[in-house]
Amino acid sequence: MGEEKRVHRGRFLGIKTTISKEQLPHKYQSYSLVETIDGVSDSVYLMGDNYVLKVFENSKYNIESEKLLLNSIRQLRVTQLVDFFYIDKSLAIVYKQVAGVSLYKPEDIHIKQIALFLKDFHNLSQSITSSNDMIFTNSYLKMKIDITQNDELKLHYDNLNITLKDDGVIHGDLFCDNAKFVDDELSGVFDFSEACRGDFLFDLAVVALSWCFDDDTLNHSKLDTLLLNYETTISIEQFYEYIKYALVYYATMRFINKRDYKSLLKRLENL
C-alpha cells in the first residue's frame, strides 16, 4: 500500500506570495520553510517538522470562529492552532502539523475511520455557533454559478433536486488531503478555516466524492462503508442527490479558481 500514499501538500493550499524566514517573528526564524503545491487561495508552508504556516492573503477568514471550533472539538483528532501574527497586512496562522500521510487511494479501513470521525464531529458541532458565512448553501452556490456564466454548470445546478439544511457546523472540505494516517490509523483532520454551519449530509457527501470514487466511478462498497459507519438512515437514492450537489459545488469552485473541474463533472455524469 506504500505506493498509494503521499505526504499532504494541500489541494486548496499552496503558495501565492513567497515568504522569507526574515518576515517571521524572531522565534520562528530558525525553522525551515517548505513550500506546498497546488494552491489557489492562500500561501501555506510546512514550517520545520512540527508546524504549518498559513497566510490568509485572499480568503475571508475569522480566527476567533476557528479558535472556538477547534477548542470545542479538541477531544477529537484535529489540528491545533498555536499562534498568529501578521506578515505585512496578511494574517498568518501557525498550526500544529498533523503526523502521518494523506492517502491517494483510501480503502475501507480508512473510510470507516473518517466516517466515525465525522459522526463524532457532528455530534459535537450541532450545538456550536459560527460567525462564518454559510458558504455551502443553495443560494451561495447559485450566486457563484451566476458569476461563472458557464452554461454547463448552470444546467447541472438546475437539475439538482435538494434543499440543504442548517444542522450545525460542518467542515465542508474533508477531501482526502485534509486528513492524515499513521500505519492506517487516522492521526488527524485539519483545514477547518472555512468551517461554517450547514447540512451534515452535505459534509458526508464531500467525503463520498473524494474518498469513495475509483477514478471517475463510484465504488459502491466504499460508499456502503461510509454510510454504515456514519449511521445515517438516508436512502442511497436520496444520498445521491447530496453527492450530485457536492460535485456541482466543487466543480464550480474549481472553475472559478481555474483548476480542473471537468473530472468532477465526469463523476457526476457517471452517477
VEXFI-485942 format. One record per residue (C-alpha): x, y, z. Coordinates in Angstrom, 2 decimals. Layout:
N
{r {X,Y,Z}} ...
***
This chain:
271
{r {0.00,0.00,0.00}} {r {3.01,2.29,0.24}} {r {2.67,3.44,-3.35}} {r {-0.90,4.57,-2.66}} {r {0.15,7.10,-0.04}} {r {1.62,10.56,-0.33}} {r {2.63,13.33,2.01}} {r {-0.01,16.01,2.38}} {r {0.64,19.11,0.31}} {r {-2.88,20.53,0.27}} {r {-5.47,20.52,-2.52}} {r {-6.57,24.11,-1.97}} {r {-3.28,25.13,-0.38}} {r {-0.04,26.37,-1.85}} {r {1.97,29.49,-2.44}} {r {0.53,32.75,-3.72}} {r {3.25,35.01,-2.31}} {r {6.78,33.93,-1.47}} {r {7.65,34.49,2.19}} {r {11.14,34.60,3.65}} {r {12.11,33.49,7.14}} {r {13.13,37.07,7.90}} {r {9.48,38.11,7.70}} {r {8.57,35.76,10.55}} {r {8.70,36.62,14.24}} {r {12.18,36.00,15.62}} {r {11.18,32.81,17.46}} {r {10.29,31.14,14.14}} {r {13.21,32.31,12.02}} {r {15.29,29.20,12.74}} {r {12.62,26.94,11.19}} {r {12.83,25.80,7.59}} {r {10.02,26.89,5.27}} {r {8.92,24.25,2.75}} {r {6.52,25.37,0.05}} {r {3.34,23.41,-0.58}} {r {1.85,22.93,-4.04}} {r {-1.44,23.24,-5.93}} {r {-2.56,26.40,-4.18}} {r {-5.24,28.82,-5.30}} {r {-6.30,30.88,-2.29}} {r {-3.66,31.29,0.40}} {r {0.04,30.61,0.97}} {r {0.85,27.54,3.04}} {r {4.27,26.36,4.19}} {r {5.46,23.43,6.24}} {r {7.47,25.12,8.97}} {r {10.06,22.74,10.34}} {r {8.81,19.28,11.26}} {r {6.11,20.34,13.68}} {r {4.21,23.32,12.29}} {r {2.21,24.54,9.31}} {r {2.14,28.23,8.41}} {r {-0.90,29.53,6.52}} {r {-1.10,33.13,5.31}} {r {-4.61,34.36,4.54}} {r {-3.99,36.63,1.58}} {r {-7.28,36.32,-0.29}} {r {-9.66,34.22,1.79}} {r {-12.20,35.72,4.11}} {r {-11.19,34.35,7.49}} {r {-12.38,34.62,11.08}} {r {-9.71,33.49,13.52}} {r {-11.98,33.69,16.57}} {r {-14.51,31.37,14.93}} {r {-11.85,28.77,14.15}} {r {-10.32,29.00,17.63}} {r {-13.74,28.46,19.19}} {r {-14.47,25.49,16.95}} {r {-11.12,23.76,17.46}} {r {-11.38,24.27,21.21}} {r {-14.89,22.82,21.21}} {r {-13.76,19.64,19.40}} {r {-10.30,19.30,20.95}} {r {-11.10,15.78,22.17}} {r {-11.18,14.64,18.54}} {r {-8.14,14.06,16.36}} {r {-7.86,17.53,14.90}} {r {-5.14,20.09,14.28}} {r {-4.34,22.74,16.89}} {r {-4.00,26.47,16.30}} {r {-0.89,27.55,18.20}} {r {-0.10,31.13,17.18}} {r {-0.94,34.01,14.85}} {r {0.72,37.21,13.66}} {r {0.76,39.49,10.63}} {r {3.06,39.46,7.62}} {r {2.65,42.88,6.07}} {r {-1.14,43.20,6.26}} {r {-1.92,39.50,5.89}} {r {-2.93,37.36,8.85}} {r {-0.62,34.36,9.36}} {r {-1.64,31.32,11.42}} {r {0.64,28.66,12.85}} {r {-0.93,25.23,13.25}} {r {0.43,22.09,14.84}} {r {1.37,19.78,11.98}} {r {-0.58,16.51,11.99}} {r {1.67,13.45,11.83}} {r {1.40,10.90,9.06}} {r {0.46,10.94,5.39}} {r {-2.62,11.73,3.36}} {r {-3.95,8.93,1.18}} {r {-4.15,8.87,-2.58}} {r {-6.49,5.88,-2.73}} {r {-8.19,5.29,0.63}} {r {-9.54,1.83,1.38}} {r {-12.44,0.61,3.51}} {r {-10.33,0.67,6.68}} {r {-9.67,4.39,6.20}} {r {-13.21,5.26,5.10}} {r {-14.61,3.61,8.23}} {r {-12.42,5.83,10.40}} {r {-13.26,9.06,8.59}} {r {-16.97,8.19,8.83}} {r {-16.66,7.65,12.59}} {r {-14.72,10.90,12.91}} {r {-17.38,12.83,11.02}} {r {-20.16,11.30,13.12}} {r {-18.38,12.32,16.34}} {r {-17.64,15.78,14.93}} {r {-21.28,16.36,14.00}} {r {-22.49,15.13,17.39}} {r {-20.39,17.89,18.94}} {r {-20.87,20.59,16.33}} {r {-24.65,20.58,16.19}} {r {-24.67,22.84,19.24}} {r {-21.77,25.08,18.16}} {r {-22.46,28.53,16.75}} {r {-20.35,30.03,13.99}} {r {-19.96,33.59,12.77}} {r {-18.56,32.39,9.44}} {r {-20.66,32.94,6.33}} {r {-22.63,29.86,5.29}} {r {-20.82,29.20,2.02}} {r {-22.26,25.78,1.14}} {r {-25.91,26.78,0.75}} {r {-28.06,26.60,-2.38}} {r {-28.19,30.40,-2.66}} {r {-24.42,30.75,-2.31}} {r {-23.79,28.14,-5.00}} {r {-26.29,29.76,-7.37}} {r {-24.60,33.11,-6.87}} {r {-21.20,31.59,-7.71}} {r {-22.56,29.82,-10.80}} {r {-24.16,33.05,-12.00}} {r {-20.74,34.69,-11.71}} {r {-19.14,31.99,-13.86}} {r {-21.66,32.44,-16.70}} {r {-20.90,28.80,-17.50}} {r {-23.89,27.14,-19.18}} {r {-22.71,23.62,-18.32}} {r {-22.53,24.36,-14.60}} {r {-25.85,26.19,-14.73}} {r {-27.54,23.20,-16.37}} {r {-26.18,20.84,-13.70}} {r {-27.34,23.22,-10.97}} {r {-30.83,23.46,-12.47}} {r {-31.05,19.65,-12.45}} {r {-30.34,19.42,-8.72}} {r {-33.25,18.39,-6.51}} {r {-32.18,19.24,-2.98}} {r {-32.51,21.98,-0.39}} {r {-29.78,21.99,2.22}} {r {-30.48,22.30,5.93}} {r {-28.74,24.06,8.82}} {r {-27.78,21.15,11.11}} {r {-24.68,22.56,12.79}} {r {-21.08,23.38,11.98}} {r {-19.62,21.38,9.09}} {r {-16.07,21.01,7.82}} {r {-17.24,21.31,4.22}} {r {-13.89,20.40,2.66}} {r {-12.99,16.99,4.05}} {r {-11.21,15.73,0.97}} {r {-8.58,13.02,1.37}} {r {-5.76,15.54,1.65}} {r {-7.28,17.17,4.73}} {r {-6.72,14.07,6.85}} {r {-3.64,12.01,7.69}} {r {-2.98,8.45,8.76}} {r {-0.17,6.69,10.60}} {r {0.02,2.94,9.93}} {r {-3.55,3.03,8.57}} {r {-4.87,4.76,11.71}} {r {-6.38,8.22,11.47}} {r {-3.95,10.65,13.10}} {r {-5.79,13.89,12.48}} {r {-8.09,16.12,10.42}} {r {-7.24,19.72,9.56}} {r {-8.13,22.78,7.46}} {r {-11.22,24.00,9.35}} {r {-10.69,27.59,8.19}} {r {-13.92,27.63,6.13}} {r {-16.00,25.56,8.55}} {r {-19.46,27.05,8.99}} {r {-23.00,25.98,9.76}} {r {-24.54,23.76,7.14}} {r {-26.08,20.41,6.25}} {r {-24.40,17.37,7.84}} {r {-25.26,15.16,4.87}} {r {-23.56,17.61,2.51}} {r {-20.46,17.23,4.70}} {r {-20.77,13.46,4.33}} {r {-21.27,13.79,0.57}} {r {-17.99,15.71,0.23}} {r {-16.29,12.72,1.84}} {r {-18.12,10.41,-0.58}} {r {-16.99,12.30,-3.69}} {r {-13.37,12.32,-2.51}} {r {-12.96,9.02,-0.66}} {r {-15.41,6.67,-2.41}} {r {-14.64,7.11,-6.11}} {r {-12.12,5.00,-8.00}} {r {-11.06,7.44,-10.70}} {r {-14.41,8.54,-12.19}} {r {-16.52,5.65,-10.90}} {r {-18.31,5.45,-7.57}} {r {-17.19,2.42,-5.57}} {r {-20.41,1.17,-4.00}} {r {-18.61,-0.95,-1.41}} {r {-16.75,2.12,-0.16}} {r {-19.96,4.15,-0.13}} {r {-21.71,1.43,1.88}} {r {-18.84,1.51,4.37}} {r {-19.15,5.28,4.69}} {r {-22.91,5.30,5.25}} {r {-22.90,2.26,7.57}} {r {-20.29,3.70,9.91}} {r {-21.72,7.22,9.89}} {r {-25.01,5.53,10.84}} {r {-27.33,7.53,8.63}} {r {-30.77,6.27,7.67}} {r {-30.85,8.13,4.35}} {r {-31.54,6.00,1.29}} {r {-28.91,5.58,-1.40}} {r {-31.20,7.38,-3.87}} {r {-31.56,10.40,-1.57}} {r {-27.86,10.48,-0.77}} {r {-27.05,10.53,-4.49}} {r {-28.69,13.97,-4.59}} {r {-26.25,15.17,-1.94}} {r {-23.30,13.74,-3.86}} {r {-24.51,15.47,-7.02}} {r {-24.80,18.76,-5.17}} {r {-21.31,18.39,-3.71}} {r {-19.87,17.61,-7.15}} {r {-21.53,20.66,-8.72}} {r {-20.38,22.81,-5.81}} {r {-16.73,21.84,-6.05}} {r {-16.74,21.81,-9.85}} {r {-17.89,25.43,-9.63}} {r {-15.20,26.37,-7.12}} {r {-12.56,24.74,-9.29}} {r {-13.82,26.54,-12.39}} {r {-13.65,29.89,-10.58}} {r {-10.10,29.12,-9.42}} {r {-9.02,27.98,-12.90}} {r {-8.47,24.38,-11.90}} {r {-9.64,21.10,-13.39}} {r {-13.40,20.92,-12.89}} {r {-14.21,18.54,-15.72}} {r {-13.11,15.50,-13.70}} {r {-15.78,16.24,-11.10}} {r {-18.44,16.71,-13.76}} {r {-17.45,13.36,-15.23}} {r {-18.06,11.75,-11.84}} {r {-21.43,13.46,-11.79}} {r {-22.34,12.14,-15.22}} {r {-21.30,8.62,-14.16}} {r {-23.61,8.51,-11.15}} 
***
